[in-house]
Amino acid sequence: MARKSARPAGPIKSSIVARLNARLFFRLLGIYLLLDILLILLFWGGLIVWSDRQASQLKALAQTRGAPSEEAGVWMSAGGCSVTAAEGDPSGIPLPHWLPGPQSLEGDQRWFDPGTVHLIPLMRFSTGGPASYTLITQVQGQALAITLDLSRPAALFVFAGRAVLICQLASLVLNLFRNAGTIRRTLRPIQELTAAASRLGGAMSPEELRTLAGRLDEINASHLDRRIPVTGTQKELKALARAINAMLDRINEAYRSQSRFVSDASHELRTPIAVIQGYASLLDRWGKDDPATRQEAIDAIRQEADSMKALVEQLLFLARGDNDSVRFDPQLCDLSELAAEVLRETQMLDHTHRLEGKWLCAVPVMADEALIKQALRILVDNAVKYTPAGGAITLSVQGRDGQARLTVADQGQGIDRESLPHIFDRFYRTDESRARQTGGAGLGLAIAKWIADRHGGWFEVVSWPGVGTRFTLVLPLDPMEASAAPPHS
């Protein structure tokens, strides 16, 4: 069946696009409004400065030659200015004295009338009349009103303002549509992820499942190493792709660990089941009337059943640990006391090795006593299994530099350099030939490492082949007790 390219159907949810587009629109609108206000202030401020200079020159001319004649006044009015006798207050807004102006106008009254300025319909900036500037001053003992007609520059400003507003409106409309397309293109990878997730999570027909399986055959249980390519310059999407790839890495590692775990567990259970089946067949054939054969079969079946029970208990512990369902009850306890208890228990059961304990004082830690004892028993049990008869096994406890160190040292066969990095892997054994003799399944150290990790600690391992091995469980000291303890105990 031909494979079809699965493309996300339908546009991305409009809510996020509309929200981002609205924010960009109003942000641009605010920028345009601020620019318009700034341009208006600059224009009228510059017009006032220009009017002050013109009025200052006309005042100087009047002081030199006196008030202009009627004929000269006609010429001046044609040029947009007039000098007449001051009668009452002119129309407009009086400019404050603190507003900067030419020194020649100090003490004079300045009036500014912006007039009626229509930038757009139904919008104006003053009352009525043409824009003007009026200076009331004293010249040769006579009050004169120097008036400048500002209608022409105001008209030019209105024309330029309308052109700017039209361009801004066009820019807003164009950006409204262009930003929507840009946002959709930017969010397209997220749209594809959303579409894929929705298809995976919804109810699908068998035909759709087969089509989807063909589309996703590159990311399945056997090809979890496929990753999302991290390309482009979008930092946010790069971070998202890296996070998804990291998640796929963790899923891939977890899947491989689970597959390896199931395979190893099946292999470990296959041997005792085969032994039990063999002795059951032996009982069925010849053991019914032979007491020796019957007893041998019963002992072997009981031994293999005990081995399977121990293996199942270890598997259940690791499974509960992976699901974070193991009871963890940390309390203030003394590592020296726990080591002494485990040492006494081992001395009662093992009489073929020299067991020694080295500690000088209490070493307090916040830990779960049962779990720490379990980890210590695993270390001691391994030391007993791999140390020849007559060899020494030493337990030592010390606290220094804010750390509690619980060490189990043996004089066993040691661990070679190649095997040392894998000793905490599940079902890993350094010597497969001795697996049946020691009875271990390779889960003890994995359980001990889980206990150390749960307590925020770690293991330090030193081993010399043919000399022995030293396991050190490092845990943080109790903060209150560590501050009062001597630096070396």
Secondary structure, DSSP 8 states (H G I E B T S, - for coil): ---------S---HHHHHHHHHHHHHHHHHHHHHHHHHHHHHHHHHHHHHHHHHHHHHHHHHHHH-S--HHHHHHHHHTTEEEEE--S--SSEE--TTS---GGGTT-EEEEE----EEETTEESSSSS--EEEEEEEETTEEEEEEEE-HHHHHHHHHHHHHHHHHHHHHHHHHHHHHHHHHHHHTHHHHHHHHHHHHHHS---HHHHHHHHHHTTTSSTT-TT------SS-HHHHHHHHHHHHHHHHHHHHHHHHHHHHHHHHHHHHHHHHHHHHHHHHIIIIITT-HHHHHHHHHHHHHHHHHHHHHHHHHHHHHHHHTT-S----EEEEHHHHHHHHHHHHHHH--SSEEEEE--S--EEEE-HHHHHHHHHHHHHHHHHHS-TT-EEEEEEEEETTEEEEEEE--S----TTTGGGTTSTT--S-GGGHHHH---S-HHHHHHHHHHHTT-EEEEEEETTTEEEEEEEEEB-HHHHHHS-SB-
